[in-house]
């Protein structure tokens, strides 16, 4: 059942309070109203995730009186939207190519901003999904370490749709191990201290595997309204 505009389902506080204080809860609010975001904010949520740049910009304008919100872009980002992403988001979770990373870095330098970023990685093969596979990432790490304005701090990994419980755990543990391996290489700028893992269906597993950020939508807000 979908909650009325601005109202929050009964499970909202229970789920929010179940997240350990060491894990950042990102409330995913794509297709949800500004009133719903305000309601979540009034319950203590400060991190909000959006998938569409233009939708987020409109909401941010309506919420400009709430200056302590941290905005996370969690959806795929095309290079032609990179400038808007740097202007309007504190975190970009979906950096999935060297080209995009370099574009974001150049724009960040022009705008004197330091966006926090996650590399979207594919721990197991998943052709339909964006992301850097492990061999590709290994080859690109020295170039990513040369970026001077983009602050690459994390990895985002999403298990394949319909994955078994064992595969889900492999993906999350694999991301944790990958972050450790990157840090052991002693790069000057590239350091992984955040793992963006877990959504409504698997966030508890993600937390057990070491997630520092979870992206929750349906389990917090109920079924989403149809997109426009």
Secondary structure as UniProt FT lines:
FT   TURN            5..6
FT   HELIX           11..18
FT   TURN            21..22
FT   STRAND          24..28
FT   TURN            30..31
FT   HELIX           34..42
FT   TURN            43..44
FT   STRAND          47..50
FT   HELIX           53..62
FT   TURN            63..65
FT   TURN            67..68
FT   STRAND          70..73
FT   HELIX           79..81
FT   HELIX           82..88
FT   STRAND          91..95
FT   HELIX           98..111
FT   STRAND          116..122
FT   TURN            127..128
FT   STRAND          132..133
FT   HELIX           134..144
FT   TURN            145..146
FT   STRAND          151..157
FT   TURN            161..162
FT   HELIX           165..184
FT   TURN            185..186
FT   STRAND          194..197
FT   TURN            200..202
FT   HELIX           203..208
FT   TURN            209..210
FT   STRAND          213..216
FT   HELIX           218..221
//
